[in-house]
Amino acid sequence: MSQTAPAPTKSRGLEGVTALDTQLSAIDGQKGELVYRGYSIEDLAKNASFEETAYLLWKGELPTQGQLDELNRQLREARPVHPDLLDHLRHHTPKDSNPMAAMRTALSMLSAYDDEADTMEPEANYRKAVRLTAKLPTLLAAFDRIRKGKEPIPPTQEGSTASDFLTMLNGEAPGPAAEAIMDAALVLHAEHGLNASTFTARVIGSTLSDMYSAVVGAMGALKGPLHGGANIEVMKTLIALDESGETAQEFVDRKIAAKEKIMGIGHRVYKTLDPRATILREMLSDLSEEKGETKWLEMSDTIRTTVKDTKGLDANVDFYSASVYYLLGIETDLYTPIFAISRMTGWTAHLLEQWEDNRLIRPRAEYVGPRDKTVQPVGERS
Ligand code: COA
């Protein structure tokens, strides 16, 4: 009996297309809910550390104390990077490089120093996921210090990812509030279904290419301002607005009249407020009070409510995270690579899932160009 092929479907931007099953996260775009492996994002942000969340994503369950201790030991042990990588950042990476570009290249180089880079056994891939998550903060902090003419600070071999990263970045251990905020921000950004960078990672992984290749591709996708790059653009917007004297209301009206996008607003999946933005707003509110600096919160709130009233669009994860990082004293262009430090866990968890039951991801494009042309000798072409 002959089978009829399913009717071809087409969706620009793959909007509304479900490409695969995942056990990693569920997003309800109408209700504004995000769940990692059955746990709400609110619960995890409040009650689980970034390392516990990473374990949950990679292994499917929250770790016991013993499992968490073991993961922390593995992460700490893996934090140092080969001296060649630091030399590369010191001598062969221009100081004014885009940090996402510098990290994309450094991640690619890491594979040359990993004996297991091309080993596809699940346990080896898990070990690589841990190593990638451990090393990216070291590379990013080193790059930031080197570009400022300072020596990189080696990883502490103790403490959480959040605390170690801030220590390597600033040369001093963060206070408990800053560490807790950074840790929660890492939890919030860890996983989000088939977003552009995760999809990129899974497409690369589906060719049975290696984990390094997949996360380098994912870095490239995350860099774009329509994806992870939006958090940098949000802060640039707020700073420009603060300096311009224009009110937030005037700014929104002008952007909408010009049909220009306001960064940190809108989402392909959420048709209401992104639940991560709610948590980040609370964090920003606490931080603003603590620092006695409320203007970023006030400007953000005005922009958000004005766009909501005018266009019915709400804030996404990047909207309030920008000001949170700003008040933590972090350089604006590091916001997207910090997103990558967190999302590394989601990317690698998706790759582990992809390889459990791999199928090449290979959609079609509908050809809409000319047909039936014939090649003319080159001298006869006009
Ligand atoms: N500012 C102003 N208008 C926006 C907007 C924004 N940030 N995002 C969407 N819109 C408007 C579009 O102009 C369009 O309006 P129209 O119907 O009047 O033409 C409508 O909303 C649909 O937008 P569209 O771009 O088709 O939606 P999408 O699903 O492709 O967009 C994003 C999703 C995320 C790409 C988009 O909202 C965006 O560019 N946001 C800013 C970048 C950002 O913050 N990215 C981080 C996402 S986590």
Residues whose N, C-alpha, C, O or C-beta is under 5 A from the ligand:
A	BS01	COA	P225 L226 H227 A230 E260 K261 I262 M263 G264 I265 G266 H267 R268 N316 V317
